[in-house]
Amino acid sequence: MARMKRFRQLFSPHSGDQVCDFGVQHLAENYRPVLRNLALAVGQFNICLYLAQALRNPSIMRLTLTLVALAALVAEAVSQVTFQNSSQTILRVDNGSYGPEIEEYHYYYDQWPIGLSVSSKGRLFVCYTRGDYQFTLGEAVNKTAEVPYPAGLNLPASELNTTWHGIQFGSNNQTGLISVQALFITPAIVNRPETLWVLDTGRPTIMDAQGVPTMPYGQPGGPKVIGISLNNDTVYATYTFPSDVHYPDSYMNDIRFGEPEQRELQLHEKLTVFRPPIKCDLQRSSSNEGRPGFIMLDLGTGESWRRLSQDASVLRVDQDVPSYQGHPFYQNTLGSPIGHLQEGLDGIQISPDGKTIYYSPLTGNYLYSVPSANLRERDTNLLADQAAHNNVSNLGQRGGNANGFEGDSNGLVYQLMPEHNAIYYYDPRDLQTHGYVRDPRIIWPDSASIGADGYFYMNINQLPYQPMWNGGVDLRMHPGAVLRCKLLGNGTKISTLG
C-alpha cells in the first residue's frame, strides 16, 4: 500500500521533467521486480525488452510513464488479492489448481454429506451417515437446502439402535433407513424404471455423555440395499444379507452394478440375474475389527456371497500418515490414543464393458483390478475364491491415497485424491494415472457422480476437520458443497452398466 501511495504522489502537480525523472528513479529502485514479473506473466518477450530499455533511458520513460505506472498499480493490486505471487518472486509458483473450470453447484448449510447421485433429469440426491442428524437420505430442493427423501422412509433418531445385554446393535428394521453411506442411479431398462439404489449400513454413530463416538454392531435386516423408482419415488426392491456374508463388524461403503447384456447372457444360460458388486469396507474406526472384501448380490434371487476377503489388495496400509492441506495427519478420536487412519477397501469402479473391476484401499497408494467374472463365480465352484485371489492385478502407484471412484463412457477411472485437493484418473489405454482437476476448494472429495449431462459432480465435506478425528472439536466451516466440472473428451455417464 505504501508503494501505491508513492505512485499517486508521482502525479501531483510538479513540472513535467521533475515528474518523469523522479518517476524513472522511483521505478528503477522500487518496481523493477513488479515490472519484470508483469512482463513475464503475460509472456510478452518484447515488452520485457522494452521495459528494460525504459528503466535505463529516461527519454523513453517520459513517453510511457503513465502506462507503466498504471500497469504497476494493477500488478500491485493483484498481488494483494491472490496467493500466487504475493512475494513478487520471479520463481515458479504452485497456484494450487489445474483442469476444467469448477462450478459451485450446491451448498450444505446443515448436515455434512457423504454420498450423492444425479439422475437423468438433474435431480440431486444426497446421503448422510447418521449420528444425531434429522435424516440420512435427502433430495436437494434448491441450491442451499435438502429435504428428507422419500416421505416416511428415514427412521427417527430414537429408532436407530438397540441394546442387548449391554451390547449396542444397530436397528434390524428392514424397511426404514438407518444410516445411508452410498447412492447409485441405474438407467431405465425393460421392466425396470430409472432407479436410485440406496446402501444402508445399518450402523449409526452413537455419542456417549462425554462425546466419545461408538458404532453399534450391525444385525441382519439393518444393513440393506433398497431400490427406489424415480418415476413415482416409491420403494420397489429391498435386499438384506445373512450374518455369514455381512458380519456384525462389516461396514458397507459403496455400490456398483454390472451390465444388462451380461444379465441377458446369463439368463440365456439358465443362470440367475446378477448385478456386481456391493463393496464392503472395514469399520471406520481405529480398531482392527472388520474384514474388508467384496459382497456380491444377485438381484434375481437375493442371494449374496463374499470375494477377496482379507486379500492383501483390500487391506489398509498400517501406520499410514497422509497429509491434508500440507499438514501430516494423525487420527485423534476422543477416548482413544492418538493413532492412524485405518481404511481398507474404499474406491471401486467397473469398466464400461463390465469385465474389469478397479479398486483400492483408502490408506494405500496402489490401484488394483480383478476380472469381474472371478467375483461373480459362485461357491459351487470350489476354486472360485482361489481364482479370484490369483487374478488380482497390481496396476502400480497413483501418487497418493484415494477415496471414492467414478468412471465415464471413455473408460477413464476417476479417483478422488484428498491429499492433493484433486481428482486423478487412470487411463487403461496408456496404463497411467493423470491429473484431471485440482482446486483449493476440493477439501476431501468424499464421493462423486457422473451425470448424463457430461458433468462430474463431487461432494466436498472437509472430513479431516470433523470432531471424530480431532479430539471432539469440530473444525469444519460451513458450507459444504457439491462442485462440478465438465468431463474430458466429451465423456458422459456409462450407459452400458446397470
Secondary structure as UniProt FT lines:
FT   HELIX           2..10
FT   HELIX           16..30
FT   HELIX           32..42
FT   HELIX           45..56
FT   HELIX           58..79
FT   TURN            80..81
FT   TURN            86..87
FT   STRAND          103..108
FT   STRAND          116..118
FT   TURN            120..121
FT   STRAND          124..127
FT   STRAND          137..142
FT   TURN            143..144
FT   STRAND          145..148
FT   TURN            151..153
FT   HELIX           157..159
FT   STRAND          161..164
FT   TURN            165..166
FT   STRAND          167..170
FT   STRAND          180..186
FT   TURN            190..191
FT   STRAND          195..200
FT   STRAND          206..207
FT   TURN            209..210
FT   STRAND          213..214
FT   TURN            220..221
FT   STRAND          224..229
FT   TURN            230..233
FT   STRAND          234..240
FT   TURN            243..245
FT   TURN            248..249
FT   STRAND          250..255
FT   HELIX           260..268
FT   TURN            269..270
FT   STRAND          275..282
FT   STRAND          293..297
FT   TURN            299..301
FT   STRAND          304..307
FT   TURN            309..310
FT   HELIX           312..314
FT   TURN            318..319
FT   STRAND          323..324
FT   TURN            325..326
FT   STRAND          327..328
FT   STRAND          331..332
FT   TURN            334..335
FT   STRAND          345..350
FT   TURN            352..353
FT   STRAND          356..361
FT   STRAND          366..371
FT   HELIX           372..376
FT   TURN            379..380
FT   TURN            382..383
FT   HELIX           384..390
FT   STRAND          393..397
FT   STRAND          405..407
FT   TURN            409..410
FT   STRAND          413..417
FT   TURN            418..421
FT   STRAND          422..427
FT   TURN            428..431
FT   STRAND          432..438
FT   TURN            440..441
FT   STRAND          445..450
FT   TURN            452..453
FT   STRAND          455..460
FT   HELIX           463..465
FT   HELIX           467..469
FT   TURN            471..472
FT   STRAND          480..486
FT   HELIX           488..490
//
